[in-house]
C-alpha cells in the first residue's frame, strides 16, 4: 500500500498537535519502510526529499498568506484561485504517477479554505482513490460541518472518542467514523535520571521546583489563553507563589507559523499583562522551545499542568507522561481518555483555580503520589500510546480500507462482464 499524507501544518514551520503527528508519521514510515508520500506546506523554496520508500514534498500552494480586510483575515482571491488550482493540477498528476492507493488528509476542514477540500475530493473521486479525513479538531462553523459531512470521505478518523462523538452529534455517519489515538515516540520522549538542561537554559537554581505548561497561545488569528486554562493556571499559581518561594511556573509557548507572528506577539503581550495582574512578575517564565527540545523540557519539570476548557486529545500529556513527568489535566474532551484520575494524574473541572492550586501543591510536595503517578503514567504510555502501537493499528486500518475498495472494484467489473 502506498499512501499520500497531506497536511496544512509542517513541523518545520510551527509547533502543535498536527505538526507533532506529522513528525511521528514521517519517522514511523522511515523506520518501518512504509511506502508514503508526504505533501507539506512551505513558505520558502520548494523541495523534494526522497529517503527509501518515503517521499517528502514541500509546496508553496499549501502555504496561504492571509491579509486583513475590514478587520477580517482572509486569503486574497487571486492567490487562493492560483494556489488551489496548482494544488488540483498537481494532485491529478501525482496520484497517477506515484500510484497512490489511499490519501490521508489532516484537518482539512479547519486548516485550509473550503476550496481545498473540494478539489481534493474531486481529484480522488476522478482517480477512484479512497480519501480519509483525519480529525484533530472539533468543528466550530456550519461550513466546517458541511465539509466533514457532505463531501466524499471514505472514512473520518478522529484522534479521540470525544472528537468522534462531536462529529456524530453534528451529523457525521456512524459508519464512516472511527477513533485512532495519536502516539508518542518513546525512544525520544523517555525519562532521564539527571536532567539539568531546563534549569541551566532558564538560569534557575538547582533547588527550584518547576511547574510546566505547554500549549499554543493562539488559534488561527485569536488568542486562546482562557481556553487553554492559562488564566486559571496563573490564578492558581498566585495562591502558591508567596508561601512557596521555590516554585517557578514555566509556560512553553508553541511556535506559530510566520504568517501569524503579529497575532502571537499580541497574545504574548496579553499573557504578560495577566502575569502582572496576578503579581507574578519574576515567578513566571515565557519561553519558545523547538520540538526537538521538548523531551529535555519535560524531564526538567517537576509536574506538567494543562487544565484546558476543552481539548480534543492532548499530545502534550502523553509526551510528559512518557518522560516520567506527572500530569494535571481537566476532566473535559479527550483528556480523560489519556489520564485516569488518581492513577496516573489528576483530573479537575476547568476554571477552578482553588482546586488546581491544591492539586499542584499536593503533587509537587507529596513524593509518594508523584512516584505513583510517574510509575503508572509510564505503564499507560507503554500499554496504550506508544507510536509503534498506535500507528501500527492505523496503517492496518488503512490497508483494510484499500482492500475493501479493491473487492468492490472487482465485484463491479464482474457485474459488467
N, C-alpha and C positions, 0 to 999 in steps of 0.2 A: 504494500500500500504506500502510495506517495501522497503526502498531504501538503496543502498550501495553507499557511497560517498568516493572517493579515491583522495588523494591529494599528490603531490610531496613536498609540504611545510607544516610545522606544526607550530602553534603559540608558541609552547614550544621550538622551535629550532631557529626561526628567526622572523623578523617583516617585513611585507609587505602587499600588497593588497590581495593576495591569503590567507595568514595567517589570516588576519582580517576576510575575508569571512568565513573561516573555523570556527573561534571562534563564529561568529554570527550564523552560521548554527547549531553548537552544542547547543548553548544557546537557539535558537529558538525551536529545536526539543525537548529539555528538558522541556521547558515551555509549549509547545503545545502538549506534549505527543505523538510525532510522532514516528513511528517505523523506526529506522535508524541505520545503521552500518557505522562507520567512520573508514577508513583504512589510517593510517598516518605513516610517517617515524619516526624512532628514531635511534640515534647513540649510545644509551646506552642499558639498559636492556629492553627487550620486555615486554609489559604489556597488560593486558586485564582489561577493566573497564566497568562495566555494571551499568547503572542508569535508572531504569524503563525500558522503551522501547528503550533506547539508549545504543548501544554497541560501545565502542571506543577501537580499536586495534592498537597498535603501533609496527611496524615491521621493522627489520633491512634490509629486502630485498628492502625496498623503500628508503633506505639511501645509496647513492653511494659515494665512495671515489675516487676523481679524482687525477691522477698523471700527472706530467709534462713529456712529451716525445717529444724531439726535439722541445721545446718551445710551445708545444700544450698540453692543458689539456684534458685528456681522462680517462675513466674508464678502468682499466686493464681488458683484455679479460676474464681471468679466473673468476674474481669477477662478471663481467657482465653476463657471462653464468650461474654461480651458482645462483645469486640473481634473475635473470629473470626467471629461471626455478622454483625456490622456489615460486616466485610470481604466476606463471601459475598454479602449482600444488595446491597451497593454494586457488586460486580463484575457481578452479573446485570443490573443496570440499565445500568451504564456501558458494558459490552461491546456492548449493543444500541444505546444512544443515540449512542455515538461511532462506531459501525460499524467496530469493530476487526477487522483482518484476521489479526493474529498477536500473541501475548503472549510477551514475553521476561522470564523470571523469574530474578533474580540470586541465586544462592547460597541458595535457599530451604531446602535440607536442613540447613544449619548456622545460618542467620540467624533462623529462626522455629521455634516448636514445630511438631510434625508436622501438627497440625490445619490449619495454614495451607496446606501443600502439598496436603492432601486437598481442602479447599474450593475452592482454585484449580483443581485438576484437574476437580472436579465442575462448576464454572461454565463452564470452557472446553469440556468434553465436552457439556454441555447446549446450548451455542450453536454447536457444531461449529466451533470456532476452534482452529487449531494452537497448541500450547503448547511453548515451548522452555525448557529449563533451562540457564542459564549457570553453569558450574562454575569457581569461583575457588579452591576448597579441596579437599584430599583428604578422603574420607570416613573417619571415625575410629570410628564405632559401628555396630552392627548396624542400628539404627533409621535412621541416615543412609543406609546401603547400601540398605535396603529402600525408602526414599523415592525414591532415584535409580533403582533397578532395577524396582520393581514398580508405579509409577504410569504414567499415560498421556502421558508426554512425547513429543512428536513427534520432537524431536532433543535430544541432550545435547551442548552446545557447551562445550568446555574451553579454558582460557586457555593451555595448553601441552600438548605431546605427553606430558610427564611425568604430568600430571593425567589425560589420556585413557587412557594406559597403565594407570594405577592403577585407573581406573573399569572398564576392560576386565578386568583381573585379578580384580576383585571382582564380576564378573557382569553388567556392562552389555553390551547388544547392540552388536556392532561396526557394525551397520547404522544405529544411532542416533548413534554417536559421531563428532564432528569436532573439529578444533583450529582456533581462531581467536585469534591473539595479540592482546594489548592494544597500544595505541599511545600515542604521546606527541605533544602539540601543539607542533610545532617553531616556531610563531610566539611561544609563551610561553617554552618551555624552549630557550634558544639561548645561544651563547657571548657574553659581554660583555667587551670589551677591558679595561676598568678596572672593577673591582667591589669597592670598599672597604666596601660595605654591611655584610657579615657581621662584619668586624673592628671596624667602628665600633659595630655593635649589641652586640657582646660585649666591647667596650673592650679589644681586643687590639692589640699593637704592629704596625706596618707589616711588620716582618720575620718575624712569626710564621708558621709553616707549619701549616696546619690539616688534620688527618685527620678526615674527616666520616663519621659513621654515622647512618643514619636508618631507623627502624623503629617498629613497635608494641613496647611492653614488656609488654602483657597480651593474652591471647586469651580472650575470654569473661571468666571470673572467676579465671583463674590467670595468674601471671607467666610470661613466655617468654624470660627473659634468657639462659638457656643455649641454647634452641632458636634464637634469633636470633643466636647467636655473640657476644653481648656479653661474656660472661665470658671467652671465649677472646681477644677483642679487647683486653680490659683486661690480661690476662696478657701478650699480645704487646707492648702499648704500654709496660708496665712495664719491659720489656727495653730499650726505646729511650729512655725519658724522661730517664734520668740523663745519658747521653752526648750527647743531642740536646736541648739546652735551648730550642731554637727551636720545638720541636714542641708542639702543643696538640691534644687529642682533643675533638671536639665531638659529643655524642650528641643528635641531634634526635629527640625522642620524639613519636610520633603522639598527637594529642589524642584522649582517649576520649570516648564518649558520657557524658552526665551521670549515668546510672544506674550507671556503673562508676567513678565518681571515687574511691570508697573503695579499690577494688582497685588503681587506678592509683597512688594515694598510697602504698599498701603496697609495690607493686613499685618505685616510685621510691626509697623508703627502703631497700629491699633492695639496689638498684643503688648507692646511696650507700655502703652497707656494703662492697660489693665494691670500690669505689674506694678506701676506707680500707685494706682488706686488702692491696691491691696498692701501697700507699704512693703514691697518685696524686692526693692532695688538692692542689688548685691547678693540676693539669695536665689535668683533665677537666671539661668544662662540660656540664651537662644543661640542655636548653632545649626548650620547645614553640614551634613555628612554625606560622603559618597556612599553608594550602595555597598561597595566592597569593604567599607569601614564598619558597617553595621554589626558584624559579629563581635568586633572589638568594643563597640559602644555598649551592646547588651551585656557583654561579660564584665564591663567595668561598672555597671549599675547594681545597686542592691535590690531594687524592685522596679518593675515596669507597670505604669498606670496609663490606661486609655479608657476613660469612662464616658464613651460617646452617647449621644442621644439616640443614635441608631447606627448600625454597622452591618453591611451585607455579609461580611465574613470576618476579616481582621487578620491579614497576613502577619502583621507585626506581633500578634500574640504568639503564634506558633514559632516565629523566629526567636522571640525572647525565651520561650519555654525550652526550645532546643538548645539554647545557650546556658540553661540552668539558672535563669533569672525568674523569680516568682512574679506572678502577674495579678493585677486587679482590673476587672472589666465591668461593664454594665450588663444588666440582665435584659438585653434587647437584641433584636435582629438575629444574626448568625453567631453572635458571641457565645451563647450557651451551648452551641454545637461544638465549641472548642473547649471552653472552661467548664469544669464541674465544680460547683461552689463547695468550698471547704475540703476539696480533694486535691486539686492541682492549681487552685487560685481562689480568689474571692470574686463573687458577683454581687453587685449592688444596684439599686434603682438609679437611673440617671438623674442628674440635677439635685443630688443630695450631698452637699458639701460636708455636713456634720458627720454623716456615716462614712463618707470617703476618708475624712481626716482620721477617724477611729481605725479604719482598716489599714491605712498607710502606716500609722504609728505602730499598730499591732504587728504588722508583717515585717517592718524594719527591725523592731527590737525583740520580737519573740523568735528566738533561734530555733526552737523546736518546730514551730509552724513553718518557718522558712525552709528548713531542711526537708520537711514532709512534702511541701508543695514542689520543691525542686525535684525530689525523687519521683513523685507521681507525675509531674509535668513531663519529665524525660520519658517515662513509660507511655504517656499519652501520645507523644510525638512518634516514638518508635512503632507503636501499635497502629496508629491511625493516620499520621500526617507526614510520613517521610515522602520525599519527592518520587522515589522509585516506586513506592506503593501506589500513590495517587495517580501519577502519570501512566503507570503500567495499566491500571484499571481504565483510565481514559482512552488510551490508544487501543485497548481491546474493544472498547465500546465503539470507537470509530471504525475498526475493522468489521464489526458486525453490521454497521450501517452500510458500508461498501458492499459486503457480501449479500445483504438483503436487497440492495438496489440491483445487483447483478442477477439475482434469482428472478426478480420482477422483469428485468430486461429480457432474459432468456425465455421467460414464460410468454411475454408479449410477442417475441419472434415466432415461437411455436404456434401461437394462435393464428398468425397470418400465413403460416406455411401449409 
